Amino acid sequence: MRIKAIISLILAAMTAAPAVMAATDNKVKEVKGTYQYYVPRHIARDQAEQIALERAMIEAIAREFGTVLSLNTQMDMRSSKKGESVDFYSTASSLVKGEWVETIGEPKFGLMIDGDDLVVTCEVKGRAREVNRAQAQLDVRILRNATGDDAESNAFISGDKCFLAFITPVDGYLTVYLEGEDKTVFRMLPFYAQTNPTHKVNANTRYVFFASTDGDEEQYQLTAEKGTERNTIYVVFSPNEYIKPVDRSSGEEQALRELSSDAFRKWINKARALDDQLQVIPRPITITNPVED
């Protein structure tokens, strides 16, 4: 698979699970979560599956490690038929006392009808890590074709541009990666020609990455060869300086630097064991190739 900046960024689906790794932190545990998402009429099925997956992960983490929410507040851990708990889950994802480390196997999706409602179900199994110390609350948004917050989306059409909006309450260091179905992880930030270990960011500053107006070398266009492809963008942040993992170049012009999923996860485990403030934030996305008439 080839991946190039703006010219030919073909992102493969993350349909295969990451290879199982040995956890270096004894607080990493195997967890399992399920979720039933009542799909609002304006939500496409592929987007509904992504939402169900994220909430199944949250449920698995909450069940194993608990949450800082009160018992009364967390009583309704499922979406309503009208989709009214979307905001609740946006908050809950940052208030559970753990974080997702890796997925084991493939998430299992189902579809059923409940009266007049379409319901997407998801079962997911993975490893999660307990978090006992408060971490910086980050604002991470994947944007489609525009740089405003209202352009936030996890569903792309082949040919769309992808931007990343990021705000941190503390100074720190940032890297961004994308994983494909062939178990290859591509480094999106720092960009392929940069040699710095991370990208330094300042507190309380809104950054929009991959939207350079100086040329095409720092922009990304997402394309799918066929059907709908699933990918995951990983945003890695810490207030402490860290060193990104070893990656390599394919040798092709403007090709992003890459490493294997195994190597990426071994690096994450080691980095987390050394720095309990390091956060790895997954953002699943889909890329759909429209069917021609």
Backbone bond lengths (Angstrom), bond angles and torsions (degrees), N, CA, C in turn:
res aa  C-N    CA-C-N  psi(-1)  N-CA   C-N-CA  omega(-1)  CA-C   N-CA-C  phi
1 M - - - 1.456 - - 1.512 108.67 -
2 R 1.329 117.97 139.57 1.446 122.94 177.73 1.527 109.02 -110.59
3 I 1.302 114.81 144.03 1.454 119.16 177.35 1.513 107.62 -136.17
4 K 1.329 117.32 122.31 1.453 121.99 -177.71 1.514 109.85 -129.33
5 A 1.338 114.88 152.16 1.449 119.49 177.31 1.517 109.30 -69.12
6 I 1.324 117.41 132.46 1.451 129.53 175.24 1.518 114.42 50.18
7 I 1.338 118.83 -37.62 1.454 121.28 -174.10 1.520 110.74 -74.55
8 S 1.316 116.36 -47.78 1.465 118.74 -177.45 1.512 109.69 -153.59
9 L 1.314 117.22 75.01 1.455 121.26 179.21 1.512 108.26 -97.23
10 I 1.332 117.53 87.59 1.455 123.21 -178.24 1.512 107.86 -94.44
11 L 1.320 115.92 112.08 1.446 121.10 -174.88 1.523 110.15 -102.13
12 A 1.316 116.21 122.75 1.456 120.55 -177.72 1.511 110.37 -82.29
13 A 1.315 116.56 156.87 1.466 121.69 -178.93 1.513 110.18 -72.52
14 M 1.324 116.04 145.98 1.451 119.77 174.16 1.518 108.18 -92.84
15 T 1.340 115.29 68.86 1.457 119.87 -178.05 1.519 111.58 -90.76
16 A 1.319 116.09 -16.42 1.456 119.42 178.23 1.507 108.64 -102.17
17 A 1.310 117.28 148.38 1.457 121.13 -177.70 1.509 110.00 -80.82
18 P 1.357 117.02 154.99 1.448 120.89 174.03 1.519 109.81 -63.25
19 A 1.319 115.12 148.79 1.453 119.32 178.01 1.515 109.78 -62.69
20 V 1.317 116.30 144.69 1.457 120.91 -178.95 1.517 109.07 -67.46
21 M 1.332 116.29 135.58 1.450 120.07 -177.79 1.510 109.71 -122.10
22 A 1.290 115.89 159.56 1.449 121.11 176.77 1.512 108.49 -86.83
23 A 1.308 116.87 125.62 1.454 120.55 -176.89 1.521 109.91 -77.86
24 T 1.339 115.59 131.86 1.447 119.86 178.46 1.522 111.42 -90.07
25 D 1.315 117.64 -13.64 1.453 121.46 -179.51 1.518 108.28 -106.33
26 N 1.354 117.51 125.75 1.458 119.22 -176.10 1.519 112.80 -71.07
27 K 1.342 118.20 -3.23 1.444 121.13 176.30 1.530 111.95 -90.39
28 V 1.316 117.71 -2.67 1.459 121.18 177.03 1.527 108.49 -81.62
29 K 1.344 116.24 124.29 1.457 120.79 -177.18 1.519 111.26 -128.37
30 E 1.312 115.14 155.44 1.462 120.32 176.50 1.527 108.78 -80.42
31 V 1.333 116.34 131.88 1.457 121.08 -176.65 1.528 109.70 -133.52
32 K 1.338 114.57 162.05 1.457 120.62 179.55 1.527 108.41 -143.33
33 G 1.332 115.68 135.66 1.454 119.44 -179.47 1.516 112.32 -136.64
34 T 1.322 116.41 152.33 1.467 122.20 175.86 1.529 108.35 -131.69
35 Y 1.334 114.96 154.25 1.457 118.39 -179.76 1.517 109.68 -155.46
36 Q 1.330 116.03 142.36 1.463 122.91 173.41 1.518 108.39 -115.61
37 Y 1.318 116.03 118.34 1.462 121.05 -176.08 1.524 109.74 -109.80
38 Y 1.339 115.91 115.98 1.458 121.51 175.53 1.526 107.88 -79.65
39 V 1.310 116.56 112.56 1.458 122.29 -166.81 1.526 111.24 -82.01
40 P 1.338 117.99 118.77 1.467 119.63 172.42 1.524 110.58 -62.51
41 R 1.302 116.92 155.49 1.467 121.12 -173.13 1.530 113.08 -64.84
42 H 1.329 117.42 -24.66 1.455 119.76 -177.07 1.531 113.04 -88.68
43 I 1.331 117.71 0.05 1.464 121.51 -178.07 1.524 110.03 -100.39
44 A 1.349 116.61 127.51 1.463 121.54 177.55 1.526 109.89 -72.59
45 R 1.343 115.67 158.84 1.457 119.62 -174.89 1.524 111.93 -63.10
46 D 1.345 118.54 -41.77 1.454 119.52 -178.48 1.520 111.36 -64.46
47 Q 1.323 117.10 -37.10 1.455 120.52 176.47 1.525 110.75 -68.73
48 A 1.332 117.08 -37.57 1.463 120.97 178.18 1.534 110.71 -62.59
49 E 1.324 117.20 -38.41 1.460 120.56 178.26 1.527 110.89 -64.48
50 Q 1.332 116.94 -39.39 1.461 120.11 177.93 1.524 110.68 -63.95
51 I 1.321 116.98 -42.04 1.467 121.09 179.35 1.523 110.27 -64.14
52 A 1.346 116.66 -44.78 1.467 120.66 179.19 1.522 111.02 -61.34
53 L 1.332 116.87 -39.00 1.464 121.09 179.15 1.521 111.09 -64.35
54 E 1.319 116.83 -48.02 1.462 120.21 -179.49 1.528 111.33 -60.34
55 R 1.332 116.74 -40.14 1.465 119.62 -177.53 1.521 111.68 -75.77
56 A 1.326 117.38 -29.75 1.466 119.65 173.45 1.525 110.03 -64.82
57 M 1.330 116.71 -37.62 1.465 120.46 176.47 1.520 110.63 -64.12
58 I 1.332 116.71 -44.20 1.465 121.08 179.40 1.526 110.36 -61.29
59 E 1.326 116.09 -43.11 1.466 119.96 -180.00 1.520 111.06 -62.91
60 A 1.344 116.80 -40.82 1.464 120.75 179.60 1.532 110.85 -63.39
61 I 1.321 116.99 -43.90 1.462 121.36 179.71 1.526 110.55 -65.19
62 A 1.334 116.48 -44.53 1.463 120.36 -179.14 1.523 111.40 -62.76
63 R 1.330 116.82 -39.02 1.463 120.31 -178.98 1.526 110.94 -65.68
64 E 1.316 117.62 -37.99 1.461 121.47 -176.21 1.529 112.35 -81.89
65 F 1.335 116.82 -43.90 1.455 120.10 -170.80 1.529 113.68 -112.63
66 G 1.337 117.44 -11.55 1.445 120.28 -179.75 1.519 112.06 87.75
67 T 1.325 115.53 -176.12 1.452 122.03 -177.04 1.512 109.16 -144.82
68 V 1.324 116.70 158.76 1.456 120.09 178.03 1.519 111.32 -84.16
69 L 1.347 117.30 -3.26 1.454 120.27 176.77 1.526 109.91 -71.36
70 S 1.327 117.47 151.50 1.459 120.68 176.51 1.523 109.02 -72.04
71 L 1.325 116.10 162.96 1.461 120.98 -178.31 1.515 111.21 -59.91
72 N 1.332 117.02 -42.96 1.456 120.19 -179.69 1.521 111.95 -64.71
73 T 1.322 116.21 -39.62 1.455 120.41 -177.51 1.519 111.56 -67.90
74 Q 1.324 117.77 -37.71 1.446 120.08 -175.25 1.538 112.51 -90.43
75 M 1.325 116.64 8.59 1.455 119.88 -176.58 1.516 111.63 -59.13
76 D 1.347 118.31 -39.94 1.457 121.35 179.29 1.517 108.80 -97.63
77 M 1.332 116.21 93.08 1.458 121.23 -179.22 1.520 111.73 -97.59
78 R 1.337 117.52 23.12 1.459 121.10 178.99 1.514 109.29 -135.25
79 S 1.311 115.15 153.80 1.464 118.41 -179.38 1.517 109.76 -73.09
80 S 1.307 115.81 149.74 1.450 120.11 175.91 1.518 109.57 -80.38
81 K 1.313 117.08 169.20 1.456 120.61 179.79 1.516 111.96 -65.82
82 K 1.329 116.82 -19.82 1.457 120.22 178.98 1.521 111.79 -98.03
83 G 1.333 116.59 5.64 1.452 119.88 178.30 1.514 113.75 70.29
84 E 1.335 118.40 28.21 1.453 121.63 -172.68 1.519 113.29 -78.93
85 S 1.326 119.10 -8.81 1.457 120.70 -176.01 1.520 112.95 -98.50
86 V 1.324 118.29 15.11 1.454 120.98 179.36 1.526 110.67 -59.51
87 D 1.335 118.09 -47.69 1.453 121.32 179.99 1.516 111.24 -65.07
88 F 1.336 116.77 -37.90 1.455 120.37 178.06 1.512 110.62 -59.43
89 Y 1.319 117.13 -43.13 1.446 119.65 -177.32 1.520 112.51 -72.95
90 S 1.327 116.75 -29.42 1.456 119.03 174.20 1.521 109.81 -60.92
91 T 1.336 116.27 -37.55 1.452 120.92 177.88 1.519 110.94 -75.76
92 A 1.328 116.76 -43.11 1.459 120.68 -176.25 1.519 111.98 -61.41
93 S 1.326 116.63 -32.40 1.460 119.50 -177.75 1.522 111.62 -62.06
94 S 1.338 117.52 -27.61 1.458 120.21 179.62 1.518 112.53 -96.34
95 L 1.340 117.87 -5.88 1.448 121.00 -176.05 1.525 114.09 -107.21
96 V 1.319 118.36 -9.78 1.458 118.83 173.27 1.519 108.39 -68.48
97 K 1.334 115.97 149.75 1.465 120.91 -173.09 1.522 111.32 -90.46
98 G 1.312 116.38 48.27 1.451 120.61 178.49 1.513 110.78 -170.82
99 E 1.325 116.11 176.41 1.453 121.47 177.96 1.522 109.50 -143.33
100 W 1.330 115.22 148.24 1.466 122.08 -179.00 1.517 109.65 -74.21
101 V 1.347 116.73 133.29 1.456 121.82 179.98 1.520 111.40 -102.28
102 E 1.335 116.95 -50.54 1.464 120.21 -179.62 1.521 110.12 -159.41
103 T 1.317 114.99 157.52 1.460 122.27 177.57 1.529 109.03 -98.69
104 I 1.318 116.23 135.94 1.462 122.17 177.57 1.529 108.04 -103.96
105 G 1.311 117.10 123.83 1.458 120.38 -177.48 1.516 110.74 70.17
106 E 1.320 116.14 -164.90 1.454 121.45 -179.74 1.529 110.43 -103.78
107 P 1.319 117.80 137.20 1.466 119.40 173.44 1.523 109.73 -58.65
108 K 1.342 116.49 143.83 1.457 121.35 -179.68 1.530 109.05 -106.34
109 F 1.331 115.23 122.26 1.455 121.03 -178.97 1.526 109.94 -108.24
110 G 1.319 115.35 146.45 1.456 121.21 175.85 1.518 109.76 -136.58
111 L 1.319 115.36 164.74 1.457 121.00 -178.85 1.514 108.12 -136.43
112 M 1.339 117.07 132.40 1.454 120.09 177.71 1.522 109.38 -148.67
113 I 1.329 114.65 165.46 1.457 122.04 178.83 1.522 108.73 -112.23
114 D 1.321 116.61 129.20 1.463 122.96 176.42 1.522 107.30 -121.58
115 G 1.330 116.08 96.08 1.458 120.06 -175.27 1.514 110.17 65.60
116 D 1.318 116.24 -118.68 1.462 121.08 177.88 1.525 112.31 -95.52
117 D 1.323 116.98 5.34 1.468 120.70 -173.70 1.524 111.75 -104.43
118 L 1.338 114.78 141.13 1.455 122.15 170.75 1.525 107.98 -91.95
119 V 1.341 116.25 129.87 1.457 121.24 -175.59 1.529 109.44 -122.47
120 V 1.322 116.24 125.06 1.458 121.88 173.90 1.523 107.90 -101.15
121 T 1.325 116.98 127.86 1.466 121.43 178.54 1.521 109.30 -108.21
122 C 1.320 115.49 150.96 1.465 120.50 178.63 1.520 109.88 -143.60
123 E 1.322 115.19 135.17 1.460 122.59 171.03 1.520 107.36 -120.71
124 V 1.324 116.57 130.78 1.461 120.21 -178.65 1.521 109.61 -138.43
125 K 1.313 115.18 144.01 1.454 122.21 178.73 1.524 108.14 -127.14
126 G 1.327 116.18 140.78 1.457 117.87 -178.99 1.505 111.69 -170.19
127 R 1.316 114.68 -162.59 1.453 122.35 176.68 1.522 108.65 -120.93
128 A 1.320 115.04 138.39 1.457 121.04 179.88 1.516 109.00 -133.16
129 R 1.315 114.06 157.92 1.453 120.46 -176.64 1.520 110.47 -119.34
130 E 1.325 116.16 135.57 1.460 120.62 177.66 1.520 110.47 -71.02
131 V 1.317 116.15 139.15 1.462 122.02 176.87 1.524 107.93 -120.92
132 N 1.333 117.06 114.16 1.464 121.52 -177.97 1.522 113.06 -101.57
133 R 1.326 115.45 -16.55 1.459 119.65 -176.61 1.520 109.40 -109.49
134 A 1.325 116.17 138.83 1.459 120.17 -179.33 1.525 110.29 -61.61
135 Q 1.322 116.17 134.24 1.452 122.13 178.63 1.521 109.71 -110.76
136 A 1.316 115.17 162.22 1.456 120.48 178.02 1.521 109.80 -61.07
137 Q 1.331 116.68 133.77 1.457 121.45 177.99 1.529 108.34 -86.20
138 L 1.301 116.44 109.77 1.456 122.58 -173.27 1.521 110.98 -97.76
139 D 1.309 116.01 148.68 1.469 122.16 173.27 1.520 106.89 -106.80
140 V 1.332 115.52 106.25 1.469 121.96 -176.60 1.520 108.56 -120.37
141 R 1.335 116.84 122.33 1.463 120.95 -178.42 1.528 110.24 -134.79
142 I 1.334 115.42 127.29 1.453 121.02 172.30 1.527 107.07 -89.52
143 L 1.331 116.70 124.58 1.460 122.14 -173.09 1.528 110.97 -112.51
144 R 1.326 114.80 146.06 1.467 121.28 -178.15 1.525 110.68 -114.82
145 N 1.333 116.94 113.41 1.470 124.96 170.20 1.527 115.28 66.72
146 A 1.325 118.48 1.16 1.454 121.35 178.92 1.524 108.18 -154.42
147 T 1.332 116.83 166.30 1.457 120.20 -172.42 1.529 114.31 -107.64
148 G 1.332 118.20 0.33 1.459 120.83 177.09 1.521 111.65 -82.20
149 D 1.329 116.76 157.50 1.465 120.24 -179.76 1.523 112.08 -61.41
150 D 1.336 117.16 -25.77 1.460 119.83 179.90 1.522 112.38 -71.79
151 A 1.343 117.40 -6.93 1.465 121.45 177.37 1.528 111.76 -92.13
152 E 1.336 117.62 7.74 1.463 120.47 -179.17 1.527 110.38 -61.73
153 S 1.328 116.46 133.93 1.464 120.69 -178.21 1.518 109.46 -162.43
154 N 1.339 115.47 151.47 1.466 119.89 170.47 1.519 111.20 -114.58
155 A 1.337 116.66 8.28 1.461 122.01 -179.36 1.529 108.67 -121.82
156 F 1.326 116.31 116.55 1.452 122.33 -178.04 1.528 110.85 -115.41
157 I 1.332 115.06 150.70 1.455 122.41 171.32 1.519 107.38 -99.67
158 S 1.318 116.98 141.43 1.461 120.93 -178.69 1.529 110.30 -52.11
159 G 1.326 115.75 126.44 1.453 121.46 -177.13 1.515 113.58 105.56
160 D 1.354 117.78 -13.00 1.458 121.22 178.85 1.525 111.31 -68.50
161 K 1.334 115.53 152.74 1.451 121.41 171.84 1.520 109.63 -91.85
162 C 1.331 114.87 149.13 1.465 121.78 -177.86 1.519 109.20 -119.46
163 F 1.338 116.56 127.93 1.452 122.74 175.94 1.533 108.94 -123.33
164 L 1.313 115.87 159.94 1.463 121.83 178.34 1.518 109.38 -125.52
165 A 1.341 117.07 119.26 1.464 122.08 173.47 1.522 108.45 -97.85
166 F 1.323 116.41 135.46 1.471 120.28 -173.07 1.521 110.29 -144.84
167 I 1.356 115.73 132.23 1.458 122.04 173.58 1.524 108.42 -135.28
168 T 1.315 116.68 135.53 1.458 122.17 176.41 1.527 109.19 -125.85
169 P 1.341 118.39 143.48 1.461 120.74 177.75 1.530 112.97 -79.47
170 V 1.334 117.19 -8.82 1.464 121.50 179.96 1.522 109.40 -133.75
171 D 1.326 116.70 154.02 1.455 120.22 173.62 1.526 109.12 -61.41
172 G 1.323 116.37 149.84 1.452 117.70 179.87 1.519 113.18 -174.90
173 Y 1.333 113.92 -161.41 1.461 121.38 -172.94 1.528 108.88 -133.67
174 L 1.326 115.54 140.79 1.464 121.32 -169.00 1.527 111.01 -133.86
175 T 1.330 115.84 140.53 1.459 122.76 166.51 1.520 107.81 -137.41
176 V 1.337 117.14 155.50 1.462 122.14 -177.84 1.531 108.83 -135.97
177 Y 1.325 116.15 134.52 1.463 122.16 -178.17 1.521 110.45 -132.71
178 L 1.320 115.39 158.83 1.465 121.36 174.72 1.522 109.05 -131.69
179 E 1.352 116.37 134.49 1.462 121.59 -178.35 1.518 111.16 -111.48
180 G 1.342 116.14 137.28 1.454 122.12 179.34 1.517 112.29 -114.07
181 E 1.336 115.58 176.27 1.467 120.91 -173.64 1.518 113.11 -69.18
182 D 1.329 117.93 -19.76 1.459 119.88 -179.91 1.524 111.71 -85.71
183 K 1.341 116.43 15.18 1.465 122.78 179.09 1.518 111.56 61.78
184 T 1.314 114.87 35.02 1.457 121.61 172.96 1.517 108.54 -111.38
185 V 1.323 116.20 134.96 1.453 122.60 179.18 1.530 108.22 -110.91
186 F 1.337 116.17 126.74 1.457 121.81 -178.67 1.524 110.16 -104.86
187 R 1.327 115.78 137.60 1.456 120.33 178.43 1.527 109.76 -85.88
188 M 1.323 116.64 118.03 1.456 122.04 178.74 1.525 112.14 -93.37
189 L 1.350 116.31 -32.12 1.461 121.81 179.84 1.524 108.56 -148.56
190 P 1.351 119.16 129.80 1.453 128.28 -4.11 1.532 111.87 -58.14
191 F 1.327 115.57 153.12 1.453 120.30 -176.01 1.522 110.75 -66.58
192 Y 1.335 116.68 164.61 1.461 121.45 -168.74 1.526 113.68 -58.41
193 A 1.337 118.60 -29.90 1.465 121.02 -176.98 1.523 112.79 -88.88
194 Q 1.330 117.92 -6.72 1.456 121.22 -177.67 1.519 110.81 -88.23
195 T 1.331 116.24 143.89 1.459 121.23 -177.98 1.524 112.81 -107.63
196 N 1.332 117.74 -5.31 1.460 119.51 179.26 1.523 110.32 -67.20
197 P 1.345 118.20 145.41 1.468 121.46 -173.79 1.523 113.71 -68.35
198 T 1.333 118.40 -30.47 1.456 123.52 179.80 1.527 107.52 -147.70
199 H 1.350 115.15 176.02 1.461 120.06 174.36 1.527 107.46 -108.47
200 K 1.331 117.00 118.54 1.463 120.75 -178.59 1.527 109.98 -75.49
201 V 1.332 116.84 134.95 1.468 122.15 179.17 1.521 109.27 -127.38
202 N 1.323 115.00 148.35 1.463 121.65 -179.26 1.517 110.74 -100.72
203 A 1.306 116.12 153.94 1.463 121.76 -178.93 1.528 111.04 -67.00
204 N 1.336 114.31 147.33 1.472 122.48 171.74 1.527 113.42 57.11
205 T 1.307 116.01 33.55 1.463 122.59 177.35 1.522 108.83 -122.57
206 R 1.326 117.59 128.82 1.467 120.51 178.01 1.526 109.03 -84.60
207 Y 1.324 115.23 115.34 1.461 121.50 176.39 1.522 109.11 -100.60
208 V 1.314 116.57 142.81 1.463 121.96 169.80 1.520 106.78 -124.00
209 F 1.322 115.88 106.93 1.453 121.41 -178.20 1.531 111.27 -90.48
210 F 1.318 115.21 155.58 1.469 124.91 177.44 1.523 111.87 70.59
211 A 1.330 116.86 24.59 1.463 120.37 -179.97 1.527 110.75 -125.79
212 S 1.318 116.05 31.96 1.454 120.69 -178.35 1.521 111.25 -59.12
213 T 1.324 116.03 138.01 1.468 120.96 175.59 1.524 111.24 -101.25
214 D 1.328 116.29 3.68 1.464 120.58 -178.68 1.528 112.73 -86.20
215 G 1.302 117.08 -8.32 1.462 120.97 -177.23 1.504 110.00 159.77
216 D 1.318 115.79 -175.54 1.460 120.75 -176.70 1.521 113.11 -89.81
217 E 1.330 117.23 -2.93 1.452 118.38 -170.29 1.524 112.93 -71.76
218 E 1.327 118.83 -13.84 1.455 120.08 179.60 1.527 111.65 -125.04
219 Q 1.323 115.82 37.99 1.458 120.93 175.61 1.529 108.73 -127.07
220 Y 1.338 114.83 153.35 1.465 119.81 179.79 1.523 110.30 -129.05
221 Q 1.307 114.61 135.81 1.462 122.20 174.59 1.512 107.60 -118.47
222 L 1.324 116.84 128.30 1.458 121.50 -176.11 1.524 109.84 -96.65
223 T 1.317 116.51 129.37 1.455 120.44 178.15 1.523 110.14 -133.60
224 A 1.304 115.99 149.82 1.464 122.56 177.36 1.514 108.69 -121.04
225 E 1.313 116.44 140.95 1.453 120.36 179.77 1.519 111.54 -74.46
226 K 1.328 116.18 -38.87 1.465 119.94 179.71 1.517 109.85 -163.07
227 G 1.333 115.04 152.83 1.455 120.23 175.34 1.521 112.65 59.06
228 T 1.325 115.45 -147.69 1.464 122.73 179.12 1.514 109.08 -113.53
229 E 1.312 115.73 126.97 1.453 121.84 -179.09 1.518 109.83 -111.48
230 R 1.327 116.43 138.17 1.459 122.05 178.95 1.524 109.88 -105.11
231 N 1.300 116.01 134.71 1.454 123.48 179.82 1.518 108.91 -135.95
232 T 1.312 116.73 167.96 1.460 120.23 174.52 1.520 109.73 -134.79
233 I 1.330 115.47 129.13 1.456 121.99 173.10 1.524 107.58 -98.38
234 Y 1.327 116.62 128.81 1.461 122.48 179.49 1.526 109.51 -108.81
235 V 1.327 115.77 123.51 1.458 121.96 176.25 1.532 107.07 -104.82
236 V 1.327 117.09 119.68 1.463 122.54 -176.72 1.524 108.67 -111.95
237 F 1.326 116.57 123.19 1.466 121.30 -176.68 1.523 110.99 -137.16
238 S 1.330 115.24 145.54 1.461 121.19 170.77 1.525 108.90 -153.30
239 P 1.335 117.39 144.54 1.462 119.50 172.49 1.524 111.75 -70.65
240 N 1.338 116.09 -12.80 1.461 122.11 179.46 1.532 109.64 -102.10
241 E 1.300 116.09 141.21 1.461 119.48 -179.96 1.530 110.23 -66.36
242 Y 1.301 116.83 137.97 1.462 122.34 178.06 1.523 109.26 -138.83
243 I 1.311 115.19 169.11 1.461 121.00 -179.01 1.517 109.43 -110.01
244 K 1.313 117.06 126.84 1.466 120.89 179.64 1.521 109.72 -65.34
245 P 1.333 118.29 161.17 1.463 120.72 -179.44 1.524 111.84 -71.26
246 V 1.303 115.45 162.46 1.465 121.25 175.98 1.523 109.09 -66.75
247 D 1.316 117.32 130.05 1.460 121.10 175.59 1.521 109.02 -131.55
248 R 1.304 116.72 175.30 1.461 120.53 -174.16 1.520 109.49 -138.66
249 S 1.317 114.96 163.66 1.456 121.51 177.29 1.522 109.61 -105.09
250 S 1.329 115.91 142.60 1.460 120.14 176.77 1.526 111.82 -76.12
251 G 1.332 116.10 -11.21 1.458 120.23 179.91 1.512 114.18 91.68
252 E 1.333 117.20 -10.13 1.458 120.09 179.72 1.522 110.65 -84.79
253 E 1.310 116.48 151.58 1.453 122.14 -178.10 1.532 110.74 -61.36
254 Q 1.314 116.42 129.96 1.457 124.76 178.53 1.532 113.49 62.30
255 A 1.322 117.76 16.76 1.466 120.02 177.48 1.522 109.91 -76.67
256 L 1.311 116.80 136.53 1.460 120.76 179.70 1.519 110.61 -70.07
257 R 1.313 115.92 150.17 1.460 120.52 176.81 1.527 108.47 -73.89
258 E 1.327 116.32 149.71 1.463 120.35 -169.75 1.515 111.79 -142.69
259 L 1.336 114.71 163.66 1.452 123.01 172.37 1.518 107.63 -153.11
260 S 1.313 116.98 168.94 1.464 120.49 -178.84 1.520 110.74 -78.93
261 S 1.344 115.55 158.39 1.460 120.28 176.10 1.523 111.13 -60.20
262 D 1.343 116.90 -39.06 1.466 120.80 179.14 1.525 110.76 -60.09
263 A 1.325 115.46 -46.88 1.464 119.63 -179.05 1.525 110.92 -65.48
264 F 1.323 116.76 -38.67 1.464 121.40 179.75 1.518 110.47 -62.58
265 R 1.325 118.18 -45.29 1.457 121.44 -177.94 1.528 112.65 -72.29
266 K 1.304 117.05 -34.02 1.467 119.03 174.92 1.523 109.99 -64.03
267 W 1.321 116.00 -38.62 1.463 119.70 177.28 1.528 110.57 -65.66
268 I 1.333 116.90 -43.58 1.471 120.43 179.53 1.528 110.54 -59.54
269 N 1.324 116.63 -46.77 1.461 120.18 -178.99 1.524 111.56 -60.11
270 K 1.320 116.58 -44.44 1.464 120.77 -179.68 1.520 110.46 -66.17
271 A 1.332 116.74 -42.95 1.460 120.74 -178.96 1.527 110.84 -64.24
272 R 1.339 116.93 -40.69 1.464 120.24 179.69 1.518 111.71 -67.99
273 A 1.336 116.45 -35.12 1.460 119.49 179.10 1.521 110.91 -65.01
274 L 1.325 116.90 -30.13 1.464 121.70 -178.69 1.521 113.17 -90.24
275 D 1.340 116.86 -21.22 1.460 120.58 -173.63 1.523 109.61 -142.23
276 D 1.336 116.88 104.27 1.460 119.78 -178.13 1.527 112.38 -77.70
277 Q 1.337 117.38 -1.68 1.459 121.12 175.56 1.536 112.34 -96.38
278 L 1.302 117.04 -5.04 1.464 120.21 179.49 1.524 110.17 -75.30
279 Q 1.318 116.43 128.22 1.458 122.33 -179.27 1.532 109.84 -115.45
280 V 1.331 115.01 138.83 1.462 121.68 173.54 1.520 106.85 -119.49
281 I 1.325 116.43 109.93 1.462 121.86 -173.20 1.521 108.94 -106.29
282 P 1.353 118.03 110.49 1.477 119.97 178.45 1.518 111.20 -84.34
283 R 1.322 116.70 139.28 1.454 122.31 175.65 1.539 108.09 -129.54
284 P 1.342 117.19 94.30 1.471 119.39 178.00 1.529 110.40 -64.72
285 I 1.332 116.81 140.45 1.458 121.55 175.65 1.518 108.50 -135.09
286 T 1.334 115.63 159.22 1.464 121.61 172.63 1.523 108.66 -121.58
287 I 1.332 115.57 149.11 1.462 122.61 175.27 1.523 107.20 -127.91
288 T 1.310 116.62 120.40 1.456 121.31 -175.25 1.526 110.13 -110.70
289 N 1.298 115.44 130.89 1.467 121.80 174.88 1.526 107.32 -93.06
290 P 1.332 118.93 111.31 1.472 120.98 -176.77 1.522 111.82 -58.80
291 V 1.324 115.30 143.66 1.463 120.66 178.45 1.533 108.40 -79.12
292 E 1.307 115.75 127.16 1.472 119.79 179.34 1.526 110.39 -77.02
293 D 1.322 114.98 141.44 1.470 120.23 178.73 1.535 110.24 -70.90
